[in-house]
Amino acid sequence: MNGSKNVMPVLAAFIAAIIGGAIWALIVVITEYEVGIVAWAIGGLAGFAVSIFAKRITPVHQILAVIASLLGILLGKYFVYGYYVIGEVEGILTMFRMDVIRMFPNLFSTMFSGMDIIFVLLAIVTAWQLPAKLASNRGHAETEEPVSAE
């Protein structure tokens, strides 16, 4: 597989996942409630981003969408963790200090519930299936002949 053809789908998927994780964290901070369906949406967002920039979807693209969605979910959890551990007073850049990053794995298991696992699995399935489904729909639309107005 040509690596240069994967650059844009990879960048798009990871940017979408990072933005999705940040939006999820923002929703949690504002509402003080973790809406699991947003994790599922991160999977859809990563899959959609891959499908936009890949000319032909391969399993490599699907794997990249899955990895990006998992990264987005993990970042969303980390941003929430950083907000509550650091607090809003010290500033957002403080959450990227090494001592704060090192504490995250210790609290990782307490941050995931059974419901989180369900939404993570839904995100994985969506990130895997959506690019192929969208490419298939795009392929059908391109092969249909235009209807004559006569």
GROMACS elastic network, one bead per residue, 0.5 to 0.9 nm:
[ bonds ]
;  ai    aj funct       b0    kb
    1     4     6  0.89471   500
    1     5     6  0.80912   500
    1     6     6  0.84216   500
    1    60     6  0.86241   500
    2     5     6  0.56159   500
    2     6     6  0.70480   500
    3     6     6  0.52053   500
    3     7     6  0.66901   500
    4     7     6  0.54274   500
    4     8     6  0.81185   500
    5     8     6  0.70307   500
    5     9     6  0.78806   500
    5    54     6  0.74109   500
    5    55     6  0.84072   500
    6     9     6  0.54777   500
    6    10     6  0.59409   500
    6    11     6  0.84846   500
    6    53     6  0.85990   500
    6    54     6  0.72472   500
    6    60     6  0.87930   500
    6    61     6  0.76330   500
    7    10     6  0.52479   500
    7    11     6  0.60670   500
    7    12     6  0.84877   500
    8    11     6  0.50987   500
    8    12     6  0.59043   500
    8    13     6  0.84178   500
    8    50     6  0.81081   500
    8    53     6  0.59418   500
    8    54     6  0.75111   500
    9    12     6  0.50960   500
    9    13     6  0.59989   500
    9    14     6  0.85469   500
    9    49     6  0.67339   500
    9    51     6  0.73921   500
    9    52     6  0.75263   500
    9    54     6  0.56449   500
    9    61     6  0.73550   500
    9    64     6  0.83381   500
    9    65     6  0.86076   500
   10    13     6  0.52073   500
   10    14     6  0.61560   500
   10    15     6  0.84805   500
   10    49     6  0.86304   500
   10    50     6  0.68896   500
   10    53     6  0.87057   500
   10    61     6  0.78456   500
   10    64     6  0.65594   500
   10    65     6  0.78123   500
   10    68     6  0.81902   500
   11    14     6  0.52760   500
   11    15     6  0.59501   500
   11    16     6  0.83650   500
   11    49     6  0.88516   500
   11    50     6  0.86532   500
   12    15     6  0.52067   500
   12    16     6  0.59467   500
   12    17     6  0.84528   500
   12    46     6  0.76118   500
   12    49     6  0.53694   500
   12    50     6  0.63707   500
   12    52     6  0.85243   500
   12    53     6  0.73652   500
   13    16     6  0.51438   500
   13    17     6  0.60675   500
   13    18     6  0.86244   500
   13    45     6  0.75972   500
   13    47     6  0.69545   500
   13    48     6  0.79238   500
   13    49     6  0.51450   500
   13    50     6  0.55285   500
   13    64     6  0.74395   500
   13    65     6  0.59901   500
   13    67     6  0.89501   500
   13    68     6  0.58462   500
   13    69     6  0.78254   500
   14    18     6  0.60754   500
   14    19     6  0.85036   500
   14    46     6  0.70470   500
   14    49     6  0.86641   500
   14    64     6  0.86157   500
   14    65     6  0.80764   500
   14    67     6  0.85868   500
   14    68     6  0.51422   500
   14    69     6  0.78131   500
   14    71     6  0.78321   500
   14    72     6  0.76066   500
   15    18     6  0.51488   500
   15    19     6  0.61234   500
   15    20     6  0.84044   500
   15    46     6  0.83832   500
   15    49     6  0.87406   500
   15    68     6  0.85225   500
   15    72     6  0.88704   500
   16    19     6  0.51731   500
   16    20     6  0.59364   500
   16    21     6  0.85286   500
   16    42     6  0.77395   500
   16    45     6  0.61545   500
   16    46     6  0.57133   500
   16    48     6  0.89241   500
   16    49     6  0.66912   500
   16    68     6  0.81950   500
   16    69     6  0.85616   500
   16    72     6  0.79931   500
   17    21     6  0.60089   500
   17    22     6  0.85169   500
   17    42     6  0.59569   500
   17    43     6  0.77352   500
   17    45     6  0.68903   500
   17    46     6  0.57118   500
   17    65     6  0.89008   500
   17    68     6  0.57429   500
   17    69     6  0.55703   500
   17    70     6  0.81203   500
   17    71     6  0.67568   500
   17    73     6  0.75810   500
   17    75     6  0.85436   500
   18    21     6  0.50820   500
   18    22     6  0.61840   500
   18    23     6  0.85993   500
   18    42     6  0.88791   500
   18    68     6  0.82638   500
   18    69     6  0.86812   500
   18    71     6  0.74844   500
   18    72     6  0.50437   500
   18    73     6  0.84410   500
   18    75     6  0.68979   500
   18    76     6  0.79299   500
   19    22     6  0.50821   500
   19    23     6  0.61181   500
   19    24     6  0.85340   500
   19    42     6  0.87982   500
   19    72     6  0.76242   500
   20    23     6  0.51051   500
   20    24     6  0.60848   500
   20    25     6  0.86004   500
   20    38     6  0.79940   500
   20    39     6  0.81614   500
   20    41     6  0.78750   500
   20    42     6  0.54260   500
   20    43     6  0.89775   500
   20    45     6  0.74217   500
   20    46     6  0.86598   500
   20    69     6  0.87157   500
   20    72     6  0.62320   500
   20    73     6  0.79171   500
   20    75     6  0.89953   500
   20    76     6  0.75952   500
   21    24     6  0.50524   500
   21    25     6  0.61847   500
   21    26     6  0.85737   500
   21    38     6  0.86524   500
   21    39     6  0.78864   500
   21    42     6  0.71430   500
   21    69     6  0.88556   500
   21    71     6  0.82170   500
   21    73     6  0.56146   500
   21    74     6  0.74963   500
   21    75     6  0.54968   500
   21    77     6  0.76187   500
   21    78     6  0.88568   500
   21    79     6  0.78439   500
   22    25     6  0.50995   500
   22    26     6  0.61256   500
   22    27     6  0.86324   500
   22    72     6  0.80669   500
   22    75     6  0.73347   500
   22    76     6  0.56494   500
   22    79     6  0.69623   500
   22    80     6  0.88829   500
   23    27     6  0.61617   500
   23    28     6  0.86360   500
   23    38     6  0.86285   500
   23    76     6  0.77286   500
   24    27     6  0.51077   500
   24    28     6  0.62812   500
   24    29     6  0.86845   500
   24    34     6  0.80856   500
   24    35     6  0.78560   500
   24    36     6  0.89070   500
   24    38     6  0.61432   500
   24    39     6  0.73563   500
   24    42     6  0.86285   500
   24    73     6  0.83182   500
   24    76     6  0.58305   500
   24    77     6  0.84083   500
   24    79     6  0.89341   500
   24    80     6  0.86273   500
   25    28     6  0.50390   500
   25    29     6  0.61183   500
   25    30     6  0.85514   500
   25    34     6  0.83418   500
   25    75     6  0.84848   500
   25    76     6  0.51002   500
   25    77     6  0.69205   500
   25    78     6  0.83399   500
   25    79     6  0.58412   500
   25    80     6  0.52304   500
   25    81     6  0.89488   500
   25    83     6  0.87306   500
   26    29     6  0.50945   500
   26    30     6  0.60343   500
   26    31     6  0.84243   500
   26    76     6  0.86523   500
   26    79     6  0.84973   500
   26    80     6  0.79147   500
   27    30     6  0.52248   500
   27    31     6  0.58876   500
   27    32     6  0.77072   500
   27    33     6  0.76961   500
   27    34     6  0.75120   500
   27    35     6  0.78056   500
   27    38     6  0.89940   500
   28    31     6  0.53709   500
   28    32     6  0.50444   500
   28    33     6  0.51456   500
   28    34     6  0.50432   500
   28    35     6  0.71478   500
   28    80     6  0.70959   500
   29    32     6  0.51999   500
   29    33     6  0.75413   500
   29    34     6  0.85417   500
   29    80     6  0.69529   500
   29    83     6  0.78225   500
   29    84     6  0.86384   500
   30    33     6  0.80916   500
   31    34     6  0.78808   500
   34    37     6  0.89345   500
   34    38     6  0.86265   500
   35    38     6  0.59280   500
   35    39     6  0.78004   500
   36    39     6  0.53986   500
   36    40     6  0.69636   500
   36    41     6  0.89629   500
   36   115     6  0.74266   500
   36   116     6  0.62980   500
   36   118     6  0.87548   500
   36   119     6  0.60094   500
   36   120     6  0.85266   500
   37    41     6  0.62850   500
   37    42     6  0.87858   500
   37   119     6  0.64586   500
   37   123     6  0.89282   500
   38    42     6  0.62770   500
   38    43     6  0.88669   500
   38    73     6  0.89177   500
   38   119     6  0.84293   500
   39    42     6  0.51145   500
   39    43     6  0.68425   500
   39    69     6  0.82482   500
   39    70     6  0.89212   500
   39    72     6  0.81564   500
   39    73     6  0.58780   500
   39    76     6  0.84260   500
   39   116     6  0.81541   500
   39   119     6  0.60976   500
   39   120     6  0.64273   500
   39   122     6  0.84606   500
   39   123     6  0.64494   500
   40    43     6  0.53238   500
   40    44     6  0.66648   500
   40    45     6  0.88180   500
   40    69     6  0.86388   500
   40    73     6  0.87733   500
   40   119     6  0.53975   500
   40   120     6  0.64134   500
   40   121     6  0.80809   500
   40   122     6  0.57006   500
   40   124     6  0.79790   500
   40   126     6  0.75526   500
   40   127     6  0.88864   500
   41    45     6  0.60004   500
   41    46     6  0.85681   500
   41    69     6  0.89480   500
   41   122     6  0.89778   500
   41   123     6  0.67674   500
   41   126     6  0.84754   500
   42    46     6  0.61450   500
   42    47     6  0.85265   500
   42    68     6  0.87304   500
   42    69     6  0.56635   500
   42    70     6  0.83966   500
   42    72     6  0.65960   500
   42    73     6  0.69849   500
   42   123     6  0.66487   500
   42   127     6  0.82759   500
   43    46     6  0.52667   500
   43    47     6  0.61897   500
   43    48     6  0.85280   500
   43    65     6  0.73729   500
   43    66     6  0.68988   500
   43    68     6  0.78863   500
   43    70     6  0.76256   500
   43    72     6  0.82690   500
   43    73     6  0.84763   500
   43   120     6  0.82059   500
   43   122     6  0.77115   500
   43   124     6  0.60437   500
   43   125     6  0.78362   500
   43   126     6  0.56943   500
   43   128     6  0.82992   500
   43   130     6  0.89145   500
   44    47     6  0.50988   500
   44    48     6  0.59465   500
   44    49     6  0.84879   500
   44    65     6  0.87646   500
   44    69     6  0.80032   500
   44   123     6  0.66615   500
   44   124     6  0.87088   500
   44   126     6  0.55303   500
   44   127     6  0.54047   500
   44   128     6  0.88790   500
   44   130     6  0.68180   500
   44   131     6  0.89447   500
   45    48     6  0.50774   500
   45    49     6  0.60904   500
   45    50     6  0.86652   500
   45    65     6  0.87798   500
   45    69     6  0.78581   500
   45   127     6  0.76998   500
   46    49     6  0.51471   500
   46    50     6  0.63217   500
   46    51     6  0.87253   500
   46    64     6  0.85679   500
   46    65     6  0.52083   500
   46    66     6  0.74671   500
   46    67     6  0.89004   500
   46    68     6  0.62219   500
   46    69     6  0.56779   500
   46    72     6  0.86031   500
   46   127     6  0.61635   500
   46   131     6  0.89265   500
   47    50     6  0.52281   500
   47    51     6  0.62761   500
   47    52     6  0.88204   500
   47    61     6  0.86218   500
   47    62     6  0.72350   500
   47    64     6  0.86192   500
   47    65     6  0.50917   500
   47    66     6  0.75259   500
   47    68     6  0.86778   500
   47    69     6  0.80216   500
   47   126     6  0.70679   500
   47   128     6  0.67904   500
   47   129     6  0.77061   500
   47   130     6  0.54999   500
   47   131     6  0.52141   500
   47   132     6  0.88205   500
   48    51     6  0.51032   500
   48    52     6  0.63205   500
   48    53     6  0.89995   500
   48    65     6  0.84844   500
   48   127     6  0.78419   500
   48   130     6  0.65867   500
   48   131     6  0.60819   500
   48   134     6  0.78182   500
   49    52     6  0.53033   500
   49    53     6  0.66869   500
   49    54     6  0.87585   500
   49    65     6  0.81492   500
   49   131     6  0.82859   500
   50    53     6  0.55540   500
   50    54     6  0.59758   500
   50    57     6  0.82591   500
   50    61     6  0.66716   500
   50    62     6  0.78583   500
   50    64     6  0.80581   500
   50    65     6  0.64293   500
   50   131     6  0.64198   500
   51    54     6  0.54486   500
   51    55     6  0.77626   500
   51    56     6  0.82714   500
   51    57     6  0.69632   500
   51    61     6  0.82804   500
   51   130     6  0.77985   500
   51   132     6  0.75455   500
   51   133     6  0.89552   500
   51   134     6  0.65765   500
   51   135     6  0.65070   500
   52    55     6  0.79004   500
   52   131     6  0.83518   500
   52   134     6  0.87236   500
   52   135     6  0.86946   500
   54    57     6  0.60899   500
   54    58     6  0.88470   500
   54    61     6  0.77138   500
   54   131     6  0.88687   500
   54   135     6  0.88140   500
   55   135     6  0.82962   500
   56    61     6  0.88982   500
   56   132     6  0.88086   500
   56   135     6  0.71313   500
   57    60     6  0.79250   500
   57    61     6  0.59554   500
   57    62     6  0.73685   500
   57   131     6  0.66124   500
   57   132     6  0.59963   500
   57   135     6  0.66260   500
   58    61     6  0.53138   500
   58    62     6  0.65999   500
   58    63     6  0.88311   500
   58   131     6  0.89297   500
   58   132     6  0.78574   500
   59    63     6  0.60865   500
   59    64     6  0.85144   500
   59   128     6  0.83892   500
   59   132     6  0.87798   500
   60    63     6  0.51019   500
   60    64     6  0.61765   500
   60    65     6  0.86600   500
   61    64     6  0.50421   500
   61    65     6  0.62395   500
   61    66     6  0.87194   500
   61   128     6  0.85557   500
   61   131     6  0.78518   500
   62    65     6  0.50494   500
   62    66     6  0.62966   500
   62    67     6  0.87003   500
   62   127     6  0.67533   500
   62   129     6  0.74226   500
   62   130     6  0.84278   500
   62   131     6  0.66525   500
   62   132     6  0.77013   500
   63    66     6  0.50503   500
   63    67     6  0.61641   500
   63    68     6  0.85007   500
   63   127     6  0.82277   500
   63   128     6  0.67462   500
   64    67     6  0.50999   500
   64    68     6  0.60017   500
   64    69     6  0.85007   500
   64   127     6  0.87315   500
   64   128     6  0.87530   500
   65    68     6  0.50809   500
   65    69     6  0.60886   500
   65    70     6  0.86385   500
   65   124     6  0.83520   500
   65   127     6  0.53233   500
   65   128     6  0.65765   500
   65   131     6  0.81961   500
   66    69     6  0.51349   500
   66    70     6  0.62618   500
   66    71     6  0.86179   500
   66   123     6  0.77802   500
   66   124     6  0.53871   500
   66   125     6  0.79371   500
   66   126     6  0.83057   500
   66   127     6  0.51186   500
   66   128     6  0.59612   500
   67    70     6  0.51606   500
   67    71     6  0.61705   500
   67    72     6  0.86305   500
   67   124     6  0.83490   500
   67   127     6  0.86971   500
   68    72     6  0.61139   500
   68    73     6  0.86512   500
   68   127     6  0.85947   500
   69    73     6  0.62149   500
   69    74     6  0.85459   500
   69   120     6  0.86879   500
   69   123     6  0.68194   500
   69   124     6  0.70031   500
   69   127     6  0.68085   500
   70    73     6  0.51442   500
   70    74     6  0.60873   500
   70    75     6  0.84952   500
   70   120     6  0.75266   500
   70   123     6  0.79503   500
   70   124     6  0.74446   500
   71    74     6  0.50410   500
   71    75     6  0.59897   500
   71    76     6  0.84591   500
   72    75     6  0.50691   500
   72    76     6  0.60584   500
   72    77     6  0.86314   500
   73    76     6  0.50220   500
   73    77     6  0.62869   500
   73    78     6  0.85718   500
   73   120     6  0.77082   500
   73   123     6  0.89508   500
   74    77     6  0.51291   500
   74    78     6  0.61032   500
   74    79     6  0.86103   500
   75    79     6  0.59531   500
   75    80     6  0.85075   500
   76    79     6  0.51682   500
   76    80     6  0.63315   500
   76    81     6  0.85704   500
   77    80     6  0.52312   500
   77    81     6  0.60999   500
   77    82     6  0.85340   500
   77   108     6  0.86892   500
   77   111     6  0.74354   500
   77   112     6  0.87879   500
   78    82     6  0.59081   500
   78    83     6  0.84448   500
   78    95     6  0.88134   500
   78   101     6  0.86905   500
   78   104     6  0.72662   500
   78   108     6  0.88636   500
   79    83     6  0.60922   500
   79    84     6  0.86869   500
   79    92     6  0.89953   500
   79    95     6  0.78370   500
   80    83     6  0.50942   500
   80    84     6  0.62969   500
   80    85     6  0.84931   500
   81    84     6  0.53356   500
   81    85     6  0.58941   500
   81    86     6  0.81843   500
   81    95     6  0.87100   500
   81   104     6  0.75190   500
   81   107     6  0.86919   500
   81   111     6  0.83875   500
   82    85     6  0.51736   500
   82    86     6  0.55827   500
   82    87     6  0.73965   500
   82    92     6  0.80818   500
   82    94     6  0.82849   500
   82    95     6  0.51222   500
   82    96     6  0.82692   500
   82   100     6  0.75082   500
   82   101     6  0.85827   500
   82   104     6  0.85000   500
   83    86     6  0.54743   500
   83    87     6  0.50461   500
   83    88     6  0.62252   500
   83    91     6  0.88387   500
   83    92     6  0.75989   500
   83    95     6  0.74223   500
   84    87     6  0.51029   500
   84    88     6  0.77979   500
   85    95     6  0.83294   500
   85   100     6  0.81816   500
   86    89     6  0.76656   500
   86    90     6  0.65742   500
   86    91     6  0.79470   500
   86    92     6  0.83892   500
   86    94     6  0.71447   500
   86    95     6  0.65059   500
   86   100     6  0.81570   500
   87    90     6  0.64381   500
   87    91     6  0.76662   500
   87    92     6  0.87203   500
   88    91     6  0.58170   500
   88    92     6  0.73061   500
   89    92     6  0.87064   500
   90    93     6  0.82023   500
   90    94     6  0.64333   500
   90    95     6  0.88136   500
   91    94     6  0.57690   500
   91    95     6  0.78134   500
   92    95     6  0.58646   500
   92    96     6  0.79779   500
   93    96     6  0.56813   500
   93    97     6  0.75931   500
   94    97     6  0.55694   500
   94   100     6  0.80147   500
   95    98     6  0.84522   500
   95    99     6  0.89494   500
   95   100     6  0.60453   500
   95   101     6  0.72553   500
   96    99     6  0.84370   500
   96   100     6  0.66856   500
   96   101     6  0.63616   500
   97   100     6  0.54598   500
   97   101     6  0.63197   500
   97   102     6  0.87673   500
   98   102     6  0.60423   500
   98   103     6  0.87023   500
   99   102     6  0.51468   500
   99   103     6  0.64637   500
  100   103     6  0.52980   500
  100   104     6  0.67404   500
  101   104     6  0.54480   500
  101   105     6  0.79474   500
  102   105     6  0.66172   500
  102   106     6  0.78643   500
  103   106     6  0.54978   500
  103   107     6  0.68722   500
  103   108     6  0.88300   500
  104   107     6  0.53845   500
  104   108     6  0.59215   500
  105   109     6  0.77288   500
  106   109     6  0.73498   500
  106   110     6  0.84845   500
  107   110     6  0.54263   500
  107   111     6  0.65009   500
  108   111     6  0.52855   500
  108   112     6  0.69511   500
  109   112     6  0.56619   500
  109   113     6  0.81373   500
  110   113     6  0.73693   500
  111   116     6  0.87519   500
  112   115     6  0.79300   500
  112   116     6  0.56311   500
  112   117     6  0.70300   500
  113   116     6  0.51174   500
  113   117     6  0.65542   500
  113   118     6  0.89612   500
  114   117     6  0.51695   500
  114   118     6  0.65725   500
  114   119     6  0.89870   500
  115   118     6  0.51222   500
  115   119     6  0.64673   500
  115   120     6  0.86530   500
  116   119     6  0.51828   500
  116   120     6  0.60461   500
  116   121     6  0.85578   500
  117   121     6  0.61201   500
  117   122     6  0.85629   500
  118   121     6  0.51783   500
  118   122     6  0.62492   500
  118   123     6  0.86541   500
  119   123     6  0.60621   500
  119   124     6  0.85729   500
  120   124     6  0.62048   500
  120   125     6  0.86963   500
  121   124     6  0.50328   500
  121   125     6  0.62322   500
  121   126     6  0.85243   500
  122   125     6  0.51764   500
  122   126     6  0.60358   500
  122   127     6  0.84673   500
  123   126     6  0.50826   500
  123   127     6  0.59305   500
  123   128     6  0.84492   500
  124   127     6  0.51469   500
  124   128     6  0.61270   500
  124   129     6  0.86165   500
  125   128     6  0.51304   500
  125   129     6  0.60536   500
  125   130     6  0.83042   500
  126   129     6  0.52029   500
  126   130     6  0.55661   500
  126   131     6  0.86499   500
  127   130     6  0.57480   500
  127   131     6  0.71435   500
  128   131     6  0.67867   500
  128   132     6  0.76687   500
  129   132     6  0.56674   500
  129   133     6  0.61590   500
  129   134     6  0.86905   500
  130   133     6  0.50411   500
  130   134     6  0.59662   500
  130   135     6  0.84140   500
  131   134     6  0.52332   500
  131   135     6  0.60391   500
  131   136     6  0.84839   500
  132   135     6  0.50878   500
  132   136     6  0.60222   500
  132   137     6  0.85971   500
  133   136     6  0.50633   500
  133   137     6  0.62218   500
  133   138     6  0.85605   500
  134   137     6  0.50609   500
  134   138     6  0.60429   500
  134   139     6  0.85062   500
  135   139     6  0.60199   500
  135   140     6  0.86093   500
  136   139     6  0.50208   500
  136   140     6  0.62731   500
  136   141     6  0.86707   500
  137   140     6  0.51460   500
  137   141     6  0.62335   500
  137   142     6  0.86991   500
  138   141     6  0.51211   500
  138   142     6  0.62506   500
  138   143     6  0.87906   500
  139   142     6  0.51721   500
  139   143     6  0.63169   500
  139   144     6  0.88204   500
  140   143     6  0.52703   500
  140   144     6  0.63191   500
  141   144     6  0.55040   500
  141   145     6  0.86702   500
  142   145     6  0.79872   500
  144   147     6  0.89263   500
  145   148     6  0.89753   500
  147   150     6  0.88709   500
